[in-house]
Amino acid sequence: MHVLMALQEGIDGVLVAGCHLGDCHYKRGNLMAENRIAVLRAVLRAAGAMKGRARFAHISTAERGILPRLIEEVKQEVKALGPIEQLWVV
């Protein structure tokens, strides 16, 4: 819901990152998140114009340097898409 609200409010892009599947301190937290992300992907796909506005990634603390590179990639992708237009009203 937070991702949809951010996009609806005009945030140009969103990065959601979490633990690798099966490797989470919260045991099932990343599995629950994966299910929610699947629903979110379906909603964004239905919106059509949201393509490229949200990125989902699994990372761990052992993967040093991944997060800054991932953030930079997302920034560049979103910048190339340009500003988001409000497509729906909540």
Biopython code that builds the backbone (N, CA, C, O; Angstrom):
import numpy as np
from Bio.PDB.StructureBuilder import StructureBuilder

atoms = [
    (1, "MET", "N", (0.818, -1.186, 0.000)),
    (1, "MET", "CA", (0.000, 0.000, 0.000)),
    (1, "MET", "C", (0.873, 1.265, 0.000)),
    (1, "MET", "O", (0.538, 2.260, -0.643)),
    (2, "HIS", "N", (1.994, 1.211, 0.730)),
    (2, "HIS", "CA", (2.872, 2.384, 0.798)),
    (2, "HIS", "C", (3.454, 2.716, -0.579)),
    (2, "HIS", "O", (3.603, 3.887, -0.927)),
    (3, "VAL", "N", (3.780, 1.689, -1.355)),
    (3, "VAL", "CA", (4.327, 1.921, -2.694)),
    (3, "VAL", "C", (3.278, 2.573, -3.575)),
    (3, "VAL", "O", (3.577, 3.540, -4.276)),
    (4, "LEU", "N", (2.067, 2.067, -3.554)),
    (4, "LEU", "CA", (0.995, 2.648, -4.366)),
    (4, "LEU", "C", (0.710, 4.093, -3.947)),
    (4, "LEU", "O", (0.509, 4.964, -4.794)),
    (5, "MET", "N", (0.695, 4.337, -2.648)),
    (5, "MET", "CA", (0.445, 5.702, -2.164)),
    (5, "MET", "C", (1.565, 6.641, -2.623)),
    (5, "MET", "O", (1.296, 7.772, -3.028)),
    (6, "ALA", "N", (2.799, 6.184, -2.561)),
    (6, "ALA", "CA", (3.925, 7.016, -2.986)),
    (6, "ALA", "C", (3.806, 7.369, -4.464)),
    (6, "ALA", "O", (3.982, 8.527, -4.844)),
    (7, "LEU", "N", (3.508, 6.380, -5.293)),
    (7, "LEU", "CA", (3.368, 6.629, -6.726)),
    (7, "LEU", "C", (2.182, 7.547, -7.007)),
    (7, "LEU", "O", (2.265, 8.435, -7.855)),
    (8, "GLN", "N", (1.090, 7.332, -6.300)),
    (8, "GLN", "CA", (-0.096, 8.157, -6.499)),
    (8, "GLN", "C", (0.184, 9.604, -6.097)),
    (8, "GLN", "O", (-0.372, 10.528, -6.692)),
    (9, "GLU", "N", (1.028, 9.808, -5.108)),
    (9, "GLU", "CA", (1.347, 11.159, -4.647)),
    (9, "GLU", "C", (2.386, 11.850, -5.526)),
    (9, "GLU", "O", (2.706, 13.019, -5.311)),
    (10, "GLY", "N", (2.910, 11.131, -6.512)),
    (10, "GLY", "CA", (3.841, 11.751, -7.445)),
    (10, "GLY", "C", (5.298, 11.387, -7.265)),
    (10, "GLY", "O", (6.155, 11.959, -7.939)),
    (11, "ILE", "N", (5.610, 10.450, -6.374)),
    (11, "ILE", "CA", (6.988, 9.972, -6.258)),
    (11, "ILE", "C", (7.318, 9.266, -7.575)),
    (11, "ILE", "O", (6.546, 8.428, -8.041)),
    (12, "ASP", "N", (8.454, 9.603, -8.171)),
    (12, "ASP", "CA", (8.781, 9.093, -9.500)),
    (12, "ASP", "C", (9.187, 7.633, -9.534)),
    (12, "ASP", "O", (9.055, 6.990, -10.576)),
    (13, "GLY", "N", (9.677, 7.086, -8.429)),
    (13, "GLY", "CA", (10.086, 5.686, -8.409)),
    (13, "GLY", "C", (10.300, 5.205, -6.981)),
    (13, "GLY", "O", (10.546, 5.993, -6.068)),
    (14, "VAL", "N", (10.201, 3.897, -6.813)),
    (14, "VAL", "CA", (10.301, 3.291, -5.487)),
    (14, "VAL", "C", (11.183, 2.045, -5.576)),
    (14, "VAL", "O", (11.071, 1.255, -6.513)),
    (15, "LEU", "N", (12.061, 1.887, -4.583)),
    (15, "LEU", "CA", (12.872, 0.686, -4.449)),
    (15, "LEU", "C", (12.456, -0.022, -3.174)),
    (15, "LEU", "O", (12.459, 0.572, -2.096)),
    (16, "VAL", "N", (12.097, -1.290, -3.298)),
    (16, "VAL", "CA", (11.767, -2.126, -2.143)),
    (16, "VAL", "C", (12.833, -3.212, -2.081)),
    (16, "VAL", "O", (13.013, -3.970, -3.034)),
    (17, "ALA", "N", (13.537, -3.284, -0.958)),
    (17, "ALA", "CA", (14.598, -4.284, -0.807)),
    (17, "ALA", "C", (14.381, -5.067, 0.474)),
    (17, "ALA", "O", (13.921, -4.530, 1.481)),
    (18, "GLY", "N", (14.717, -6.333, 0.415)),
    (18, "GLY", "CA", (14.591, -7.182, 1.591)),
    (18, "GLY", "C", (15.567, -8.334, 1.516)),
    (18, "GLY", "O", (16.348, -8.452, 0.572)),
    (19, "CYS", "N", (15.510, -9.165, 2.508)),
    (19, "CYS", "CA", (16.404, -10.326, 2.584)),
    (19, "CYS", "C", (16.135, -11.305, 1.440)),
    (19, "CYS", "O", (15.065, -11.307, 0.831)),
    (20, "HIS", "N", (17.132, -12.124, 1.175)),
    (20, "HIS", "CA", (16.939, -13.215, 0.226)),
    (20, "HIS", "C", (15.913, -14.190, 0.808)),
    (20, "HIS", "O", (15.811, -14.347, 2.025)),
    (21, "LEU", "N", (15.163, -14.834, -0.071)),
    (21, "LEU", "CA", (14.156, -15.790, 0.387)),
    (21, "LEU", "C", (14.813, -16.896, 1.199)),
    (21, "LEU", "O", (15.834, -17.454, 0.795)),
    (22, "GLY", "N", (14.226, -17.204, 2.337)),
    (22, "GLY", "CA", (14.753, -18.244, 3.212)),
    (22, "GLY", "C", (15.922, -17.801, 4.073)),
    (22, "GLY", "O", (16.481, -18.613, 4.811)),
    (23, "ASP", "N", (16.302, -16.542, 3.999)),
    (23, "ASP", "CA", (17.465, -16.059, 4.736)),
    (23, "ASP", "C", (17.124, -14.753, 5.456)),
    (23, "ASP", "O", (17.767, -13.724, 5.248)),
    (24, "CYS", "N", (16.103, -14.821, 6.302)),
    (24, "CYS", "CA", (15.634, -13.608, 6.970)),
    (24, "CYS", "C", (15.611, -13.802, 8.481)),
    (24, "CYS", "O", (15.158, -14.834, 8.979)),
    (25, "HIS", "N", (16.099, -12.809, 9.198)),
    (25, "HIS", "CA", (16.072, -12.826, 10.659)),
    (25, "HIS", "C", (14.652, -12.994, 11.189)),
    (25, "HIS", "O", (14.438, -13.575, 12.253)),
    (26, "TYR", "N", (13.698, -12.484, 10.443)),
    (26, "TYR", "CA", (12.301, -12.553, 10.865)),
    (26, "TYR", "C", (11.615, -13.831, 10.393)),
    (26, "TYR", "O", (10.387, -13.902, 10.361)),
    (27, "LYS", "N", (12.391, -14.825, 10.033)),
    (27, "LYS", "CA", (11.927, -16.162, 9.635)),
    (27, "LYS", "C", (11.070, -16.133, 8.369)),
    (27, "LYS", "O", (11.531, -16.539, 7.302)),
    (28, "ARG", "N", (9.851, -15.667, 8.477)),
    (28, "ARG", "CA", (8.925, -15.689, 7.344)),
    (28, "ARG", "C", (8.673, -14.304, 6.765)),
    (28, "ARG", "O", (7.878, -14.163, 5.836)),
    (29, "GLY", "N", (9.333, -13.283, 7.294)),
    (29, "GLY", "CA", (9.079, -11.909, 6.857)),
    (29, "GLY", "C", (9.285, -11.707, 5.374)),
    (29, "GLY", "O", (8.463, -11.073, 4.711)),
    (30, "ASN", "N", (10.383, -12.242, 4.839)),
    (30, "ASN", "CA", (10.635, -12.040, 3.420)),
    (30, "ASN", "C", (9.697, -12.874, 2.555)),
    (30, "ASN", "O", (9.413, -12.496, 1.418)),
    (31, "LEU", "N", (9.216, -13.989, 3.065)),
    (31, "LEU", "CA", (8.240, -14.787, 2.313)),
    (31, "LEU", "C", (6.903, -14.062, 2.243)),
    (31, "LEU", "O", (6.240, -14.066, 1.206)),
    (32, "MET", "N", (6.513, -13.443, 3.346)),
    (32, "MET", "CA", (5.274, -12.661, 3.347)),
    (32, "MET", "C", (5.421, -11.460, 2.417)),
    (32, "MET", "O", (4.491, -11.127, 1.681)),
    (33, "ALA", "N", (6.574, -10.814, 2.446)),
    (33, "ALA", "CA", (6.818, -9.668, 1.567)),
    (33, "ALA", "C", (6.771, -10.093, 0.108)),
    (33, "ALA", "O", (6.236, -9.364, -0.728)),
    (34, "GLU", "N", (7.315, -11.246, -0.209)),
    (34, "GLU", "CA", (7.301, -11.748, -1.587)),
    (34, "GLU", "C", (5.864, -11.914, -2.088)),
    (34, "GLU", "O", (5.566, -11.586, -3.237)),
    (35, "ASN", "N", (4.986, -12.416, -1.242)),
    (35, "ASN", "CA", (3.573, -12.548, -1.627)),
    (35, "ASN", "C", (2.948, -11.181, -1.874)),
    (35, "ASN", "O", (2.208, -10.998, -2.840)),
    (36, "ARG", "N", (3.242, -10.236, -1.016)),
    (36, "ARG", "CA", (2.692, -8.883, -1.182)),
    (36, "ARG", "C", (3.232, -8.221, -2.438)),
    (36, "ARG", "O", (2.508, -7.505, -3.129)),
    (37, "ILE", "N", (4.497, -8.460, -2.730)),
    (37, "ILE", "CA", (5.104, -7.876, -3.924)),
    (37, "ILE", "C", (4.483, -8.477, -5.183)),
    (37, "ILE", "O", (4.316, -7.781, -6.184)),
    (38, "ALA", "N", (4.142, -9.760, -5.137)),
    (38, "ALA", "CA", (3.473, -10.385, -6.288)),
    (38, "ALA", "C", (2.142, -9.690, -6.571)),
    (38, "ALA", "O", (1.803, -9.445, -7.728)),
    (39, "VAL", "N", (1.396, -9.377, -5.529)),
    (39, "VAL", "CA", (0.125, -8.656, -5.704)),
    (39, "VAL", "C", (0.403, -7.251, -6.232)),
    (39, "VAL", "O", (-0.282, -6.781, -7.140)),
    (40, "LEU", "N", (1.396, -6.588, -5.670)),
    (40, "LEU", "CA", (1.740, -5.239, -6.110)),
    (40, "LEU", "C", (2.153, -5.233, -7.582)),
    (40, "LEU", "O", (1.761, -4.340, -8.333)),
    (41, "ARG", "N", (2.938, -6.218, -7.992)),
    (41, "ARG", "CA", (3.338, -6.306, -9.408)),
    (41, "ARG", "C", (2.123, -6.413, -10.311)),
    (41, "ARG", "O", (2.076, -5.782, -11.367)),
    (42, "ALA", "N", (1.134, -7.211, -9.905)),
    (42, "ALA", "CA", (-0.083, -7.354, -10.698)),
    (42, "ALA", "C", (-0.835, -6.030, -10.802)),
    (42, "ALA", "O", (-1.344, -5.680, -11.867)),
    (43, "VAL", "N", (-0.902, -5.300, -9.700)),
    (43, "VAL", "CA", (-1.585, -3.997, -9.701)),
    (43, "VAL", "C", (-0.838, -3.018, -10.604)),
    (43, "VAL", "O", (-1.458, -2.314, -11.402)),
    (44, "LEU", "N", (0.477, -2.970, -10.483)),
    (44, "LEU", "CA", (1.268, -2.057, -11.314)),
    (44, "LEU", "C", (1.188, -2.440, -12.794)),
    (44, "LEU", "O", (1.140, -1.571, -13.664)),
    (45, "ARG", "N", (1.173, -3.730, -13.067)),
    (45, "ARG", "CA", (1.048, -4.195, -14.448)),
    (45, "ARG", "C", (-0.298, -3.752, -15.025)),
    (45, "ARG", "O", (-0.372, -3.341, -16.183)),
    (46, "ALA", "N", (-1.355, -3.836, -14.223)),
    (46, "ALA", "CA", (-2.690, -3.421, -14.663)),
    (46, "ALA", "C", (-2.725, -1.919, -14.930)),
    (46, "ALA", "O", (-3.457, -1.465, -15.809)),
    (47, "ALA", "N", (-1.938, -1.143, -14.177)),
    (47, "ALA", "CA", (-1.903, 0.307, -14.382)),
    (47, "ALA", "C", (-1.174, 0.670, -15.678)),
    (47, "ALA", "O", (-1.367, 1.762, -16.211)),
    (48, "GLY", "N", (-0.341, -0.238, -16.184)),
    (48, "GLY", "CA", (0.327, -0.030, -17.468)),
    (48, "GLY", "C", (1.440, 0.997, -17.445)),
    (48, "GLY", "O", (2.602, 0.649, -17.654)),
    (49, "ALA", "N", (1.116, 2.225, -17.203)),
    (49, "ALA", "CA", (2.083, 3.310, -17.271)),
    (49, "ALA", "C", (3.058, 3.300, -16.095)),
    (49, "ALA", "O", (3.950, 4.146, -16.032)),
    (50, "MET", "N", (2.908, 2.383, -15.189)),
    (50, "MET", "CA", (3.790, 2.310, -14.024)),
    (50, "MET", "C", (5.050, 1.500, -14.315)),
    (50, "MET", "O", (5.908, 1.370, -13.442)),
    (51, "LYS", "N", (5.177, 0.960, -15.503)),
    (51, "LYS", "CA", (6.338, 0.115, -15.810)),
    (51, "LYS", "C", (7.644, 0.862, -15.527)),
    (51, "LYS", "O", (7.853, 1.980, -15.996)),
    (52, "GLY", "N", (8.504, 0.225, -14.759)),
    (52, "GLY", "CA", (9.794, 0.802, -14.438)),
    (52, "GLY", "C", (9.787, 1.745, -13.249)),
    (52, "GLY", "O", (10.832, 2.281, -12.881)),
    (53, "ARG", "N", (8.636, 1.956, -12.646)),
    (53, "ARG", "CA", (8.543, 2.892, -11.526)),
    (53, "ARG", "C", (8.835, 2.231, -10.182)),
    (53, "ARG", "O", (9.105, 2.924, -9.201)),
    (54, "ALA", "N", (8.785, 0.914, -10.125)),
    (54, "ALA", "CA", (9.047, 0.211, -8.869)),
    (54, "ALA", "C", (10.030, -0.922, -9.126)),
    (54, "ALA", "O", (9.901, -1.660, -10.103)),
    (55, "ARG", "N", (11.009, -1.052, -8.245)),
    (55, "ARG", "CA", (12.004, -2.130, -8.366)),
    (55, "ARG", "C", (11.987, -2.912, -7.071)),
    (55, "ARG", "O", (11.880, -2.339, -5.987)),
    (56, "PHE", "N", (12.094, -4.223, -7.192)),
    (56, "PHE", "CA", (12.102, -5.120, -6.046)),
    (56, "PHE", "C", (13.411, -5.885, -6.064)),
    (56, "PHE", "O", (13.807, -6.413, -7.103)),
    (57, "ALA", "N", (14.087, -5.951, -4.926)),
    (57, "ALA", "CA", (15.389, -6.612, -4.882)),
    (57, "ALA", "C", (15.571, -7.359, -3.575)),
    (57, "ALA", "O", (15.092, -6.943, -2.520)),
    (58, "HIS", "N", (16.278, -8.475, -3.676)),
    (58, "HIS", "CA", (16.662, -9.252, -2.494)),
    (58, "HIS", "C", (18.159, -9.053, -2.318)),
    (58, "HIS", "O", (18.943, -9.318, -3.229)),
    (59, "ILE", "N", (18.548, -8.583, -1.136)),
    (59, "ILE", "CA", (19.967, -8.377, -0.849)),
    (59, "ILE", "C", (20.248, -8.804, 0.587)),
    (59, "ILE", "O", (19.327, -8.984, 1.383)),
    (60, "SER", "N", (21.513, -8.961, 0.903)),
    (60, "SER", "CA", (21.886, -9.296, 2.281)),
    (60, "SER", "C", (23.021, -8.385, 2.726)),
    (60, "SER", "O", (23.671, -7.731, 1.910)),
    (61, "THR", "N", (23.243, -8.356, 4.020)),
    (61, "THR", "CA", (24.319, -7.529, 4.556)),
    (61, "THR", "C", (25.689, -8.033, 4.098)),
    (61, "THR", "O", (26.665, -7.283, 4.120)),
    (62, "ALA", "N", (25.764, -9.292, 3.685)),
    (62, "ALA", "CA", (27.026, -9.852, 3.206)),
    (62, "ALA", "C", (27.387, -9.326, 1.814)),
    (62, "ALA", "O", (28.534, -9.449, 1.385)),
    (63, "GLU", "N", (26.432, -8.752, 1.122)),
    (63, "GLU", "CA", (26.668, -8.250, -0.241)),
    (63, "GLU", "C", (27.049, -6.766, -0.189)),
    (63, "GLU", "O", (26.280, -5.887, -0.577)),
    (64, "ARG", "N", (28.244, -6.531, 0.298)),
    (64, "ARG", "CA", (28.732, -5.158, 0.438)),
    (64, "ARG", "C", (28.737, -4.442, -0.907)),
    (64, "ARG", "O", (29.140, -4.997, -1.929)),
    (65, "GLY", "N", (28.284, -3.210, -0.876)),
    (65, "GLY", "CA", (28.326, -2.386, -2.082)),
    (65, "GLY", "C", (27.139, -2.558, -3.010)),
    (65, "GLY", "O", (26.968, -1.765, -3.935)),
    (66, "ILE", "N", (26.321, -3.561, -2.792)),
    (66, "ILE", "CA", (25.180, -3.802, -3.675)),
    (66, "ILE", "C", (24.145, -2.688, -3.548)),
    (66, "ILE", "O", (23.651, -2.185, -4.558)),
    (67, "LEU", "N", (23.814, -2.299, -2.325)),
    (67, "LEU", "CA", (22.750, -1.320, -2.131)),
    (67, "LEU", "C", (23.055, 0.025, -2.796)),
    (67, "LEU", "O", (22.187, 0.552, -3.492)),
    (68, "PRO", "N", (24.232, 0.599, -2.617)),
    (68, "PRO", "CA", (24.502, 1.875, -3.309)),
    (68, "PRO", "C", (24.413, 1.749, -4.828)),
    (68, "PRO", "O", (23.898, 2.647, -5.494)),
    (69, "ARG", "N", (24.911, 0.638, -5.382)),
    (69, "ARG", "CA", (24.817, 0.440, -6.828)),
    (69, "ARG", "C", (23.367, 0.274, -7.267)),
    (69, "ARG", "O", (22.961, 0.802, -8.302)),
    (70, "LEU", "N", (22.593, -0.457, -6.482)),
    (70, "LEU", "CA", (21.184, -0.662, -6.783)),
    (70, "LEU", "C", (20.423, 0.664, -6.762)),
    (70, "LEU", "O", (19.616, 0.937, -7.651)),
    (71, "ILE", "N", (20.681, 1.473, -5.755)),
    (71, "ILE", "CA", (20.033, 2.785, -5.666)),
    (71, "ILE", "C", (20.388, 3.642, -6.873)),
    (71, "ILE", "O", (19.518, 4.299, -7.445)),
    (72, "GLU", "N", (21.646, 3.639, -7.260)),
    (72, "GLU", "CA", (22.070, 4.428, -8.420)),
    (72, "GLU", "C", (21.393, 3.937, -9.701)),
    (72, "GLU", "O", (20.976, 4.748, -10.528)),
    (73, "GLU", "N", (21.282, 2.622, -9.871)),
    (73, "GLU", "CA", (20.596, 2.066, -11.043)),
    (73, "GLU", "C", (19.145, 2.533, -11.099)),
    (73, "GLU", "O", (18.658, 2.969, -12.142)),
    (74, "VAL", "N", (18.471, 2.435, -9.968)),
    (74, "VAL", "CA", (17.071, 2.840, -9.902)),
    (74, "VAL", "C", (16.938, 4.328, -10.203)),
    (74, "VAL", "O", (16.044, 4.736, -10.945)),
    (75, "LYS", "N", (17.821, 5.138, -9.634)),
    (75, "LYS", "CA", (17.784, 6.579, -9.900)),
    (75, "LYS", "C", (17.909, 6.867, -11.392)),
    (75, "LYS", "O", (17.164, 7.681, -11.937)),
    (76, "GLN", "N", (18.856, 6.197, -12.051)),
    (76, "GLN", "CA", (19.065, 6.423, -13.481)),
    (76, "GLN", "C", (17.866, 5.959, -14.312)),
    (76, "GLN", "O", (17.470, 6.636, -15.261)),
    (77, "GLU", "N", (17.289, 4.808, -13.960)),
    (77, "GLU", "CA", (16.126, 4.296, -14.682)),
    (77, "GLU", "C", (14.931, 5.236, -14.537)),
    (77, "GLU", "O", (14.238, 5.533, -15.510)),
    (78, "VAL", "N", (14.705, 5.693, -13.325)),
    (78, "VAL", "CA", (13.564, 6.580, -13.069)),
    (78, "VAL", "C", (13.790, 7.932, -13.746)),
    (78, "VAL", "O", (12.860, 8.520, -14.298)),
    (79, "LYS", "N", (15.024, 8.417, -13.700)),
    (79, "LYS", "CA", (15.338, 9.685, -14.365)),
    (79, "LYS", "C", (15.064, 9.591, -15.865)),
    (79, "LYS", "O", (14.547, 10.536, -16.461)),
    (80, "ALA", "N", (15.403, 8.467, -16.472)),
    (80, "ALA", "CA", (15.158, 8.271, -17.901)),
    (80, "ALA", "C", (13.661, 8.241, -18.223)),
    (80, "ALA", "O", (13.251, 8.635, -19.315)),
    (81, "LEU", "N", (12.848, 7.773, -17.273)),
    (81, "LEU", "CA", (11.399, 7.733, -17.484)),
    (81, "LEU", "C", (10.775, 9.123, -17.387)),
    (81, "LEU", "O", (9.719, 9.375, -17.967)),
    (82, "GLY", "N", (11.423, 10.017, -16.660)),
    (82, "GLY", "CA", (10.882, 11.354, -16.464)),
    (82, "GLY", "C", (9.895, 11.381, -15.311)),
    (82, "GLY", "O", (9.630, 10.359, -14.678)),
    (83, "PRO", "N", (9.356, 12.561, -15.047)),
    (83, "PRO", "CA", (8.419, 12.703, -13.930)),
    (83, "PRO", "C", (7.159, 11.864, -14.136)),
    (83, "PRO", "O", (6.677, 11.689, -15.255)),
    (84, "ILE", "N", (6.654, 11.363, -13.044)),
    (84, "ILE", "CA", (5.437, 10.568, -13.089)),
    (84, "ILE", "C", (4.234, 11.505, -13.188)),
    (84, "ILE", "O", (4.244, 12.613, -12.652)),
    (85, "GLU", "N", (3.219, 11.046, -13.871)),
    (85, "GLU", "CA", (1.966, 11.791, -13.921)),
    (85, "GLU", "C", (0.976, 11.056, -13.045)),
    (85, "GLU", "O", (0.960, 9.826, -13.012)),
    (86, "GLN", "N", (0.157, 11.800, -12.340)),
    (86, "GLN", "CA", (-0.846, 11.140, -11.509)),
    (86, "GLN", "C", (-1.843, 10.447, -12.431)),
    (86, "GLN", "O", (-2.492, 11.080, -13.265)),
    (87, "LEU", "N", (-1.948, 9.129, -12.260)),
    (87, "LEU", "CA", (-2.786, 8.337, -13.153)),
    (87, "LEU", "C", (-4.109, 7.944, -12.551)),
    (87, "LEU", "O", (-5.035, 7.578, -13.274)),
    (88, "TRP", "N", (-4.215, 8.010, -11.258)),
    (88, "TRP", "CA", (-5.461, 7.657, -10.609)),
    (88, "TRP", "C", (-5.617, 8.482, -9.345)),
    (88, "TRP", "O", (-4.665, 9.091, -8.855)),
    (89, "VAL", "N", (-6.804, 8.489, -8.844)),
    (89, "VAL", "CA", (-7.084, 9.211, -7.617)),
    (89, "VAL", "C", (-7.564, 8.215, -6.589)),
    (89, "VAL", "O", (-8.454, 7.411, -6.862)),
    (90, "VAL", "N", (-6.968, 8.266, -5.382)),
    (90, "VAL", "CA", (-7.362, 7.365, -4.309)),
    (90, "VAL", "C", (-8.403, 8.050, -3.468)),
    (90, "VAL", "O", (-8.888, 7.474, -2.494)),
]
sb = StructureBuilder()
sb.init_structure("model")
sb.init_model(0)
sb.init_chain("A")
sb.init_seg("    ")
for serial, (resi, resn, name, xyz) in enumerate(atoms, 1):
    if name == "N":
        sb.init_residue(resn, " ", resi, " ")
    sb.init_atom(name, np.array(xyz, "f"), 0.0, 1.0, " ", f" {name:<3s}", serial, name[0])
structure = sb.get_structure()
